[in-house]
């Protein structure tokens, strides 16, 4: 028995020797390091002032860490270092210091269980987090704090479920050309993925001034995608960037309108237009949208008729910041905003929304729904009846217990971008690229979103110079203009996203030029496709001929189909604006059938067009018509494609004086 007692005492002594000891900053613990001890204690004292009196967390952390080099085994110092990390962007680094503080002294702080739980939570150790949350919640009485802890516990349970099925995606830091040691966030990408705009608080911003939080003011930067990657980011300059906060919060699908956040009146949304390579001075979107509340993050539909944005207007909000929308009325004004509804908005904040070019899918960040902590990124889709689906968490590794936000995607959906804080990051916030594999979902075909990106350039046919022109996209079946936009004045380029599976007309107009029309069918055989349509405009000169590609007749008849009216009204418009212009309308056929029959058919069709123009007020002495059958083919008659091109109506300038 005596020998057993000796053995047990020996084990206890050995265990005590290996147990961690809470080492105070005292002379008795450091008898031969008087100067070092004095310096360390002064560092802690100064750090306490910076952190707890002046809220200069980063500066205080530097001093705490220097004292830590001298004595890493003090529970209070470990707790304070953990507290600093918890209040910086790199929150996940708090855990090891809270753990050590707890191991050295379980009573180091009355909230140590709370902070330890937060540290476990931020590092995906959800069971440990739930354990310490549960211990802490049993010791508090505040209903609000109890609700907060219970939400954290729910987030941990969500996280456990989300981690069971990780998202297949490659996450790539955009590197030194985009990211710095400072904050980069708010990526905005053109639909074709060639241009990137983002917000940064880096050294060298306009004015190089510090904001109240000790960081540089926000500025907007841009980069272009090349074969070797993204070019070195550069400031977009004035008038977008000023000496105060300037942040990009949205980009139109065609890349010609930039939405920016202006730090005034509680926070307002402004819009700037791209003129060549320069952005115009931003102007307020609308008084109906910008109120005394905080408005931020905006995106617009491909037809420029619906604007989605974030607002905490108490009249609209269901709690905190919500997603709202406004539509363009017949007078070109935005209607009073409407809340997107309880399916998407929660009593917590919803922020940083992005409308996919398909016009039906919205990505946003939220502290509600089944988040695993902080802001998670979600997706919701509007069905054919206008109802939004239950938001889906994009999952791990896109979402983490930290804030993940500013998700945007190209039209193809295969590449996306977002801002996040990751251990491998270069700075406080970095921008990352997400590369998705081929779609392997089993979504029913009828629910799939088929999208076509149509892009090209408009140029002068003779000089080949780029032109700033107005483009209209018409749904020929519905005889409805679905989008109107202007090409870039410097490049003549345009981009538009259209739902597939329809027949469209494309019309291009510019003062001094004959309008140009195209007719094209967008097949819905693939989820995404790209179509390039380059347009050459012809000046209004005698002898100039254009094909009216959106004129349609009943089969083997001269009866106009209703989808032709929009095209003919454009002819009326150009004749009205050019009162001296005289033209010939000519009909043409393929070589199927007898010549005389086709001659008469083509002439009858030309006359039908002229009759329409006369009915719309155009004088008969300005109009002639003729039918040429298949005398003037513009393509071969040996195949269906060529014959289809030969069946046409043309517009020829006879005189303009």
Buried (B, 14 or more C-beta within 10 A) or exposed (E): EEEEEEEEEEEEEEEEEEEEEBBBBEEEBBEEBEEBBEBBBEBBEBBBEBBEEEEBBBBBBEBBBBBBEBBBBBBBBBBBBBBBBBBBBBBBBBBBBBBBBBBBBEEBBEBBBBBBBBBBBBBBBBEBBBBBBBBBBEEBEEEEEBEBBEBBBBBBBBBBEBBEEEBEBEBEBBEEEBBBEBBBBBBBBBBBBBBBBBBBBBEEBBEEEEEEEEBBBBBBBBBEBEEEEBBEBEBBEEEBBBEBBBBBBBBBBBBBBBBBBBBEEBBBBBBBBBBEEBBBEBEBBBEEBBBEBBBBBBBBBBBBBBBBBBBBBEEBBBBBBBBBBBBBEEEEEBBEBEBBBEEBBBEBBBBBBBBBBBBBBBBBBBBBBBBBBBBBBBBBBBEEEEEBBEBEBBBBBBBBBBBBBBBBBBBBBBBBBBBBBBEEBBBBBBBBBBEBEEEEEEEEEEEBBBBBBBBBBBBBBEEEEBBBBBBBBBBBEEBEBBBBBBBBBEBBBBBBBBBBEBBBBBBBBBEEBBBBBBBBEBEBEEBBBBBEBEBBBBBBEEEBBBBBBBBBBEEEEBEBBEBBBBBBEBBBEBBEEBEEBBBBBBBBBBBEEEEEEBBBBBBBBBBBBBBBBEEBEBEEEBBBBBBBBBEEBEBEBEEEEBBEBBBBBBBBBEEBE
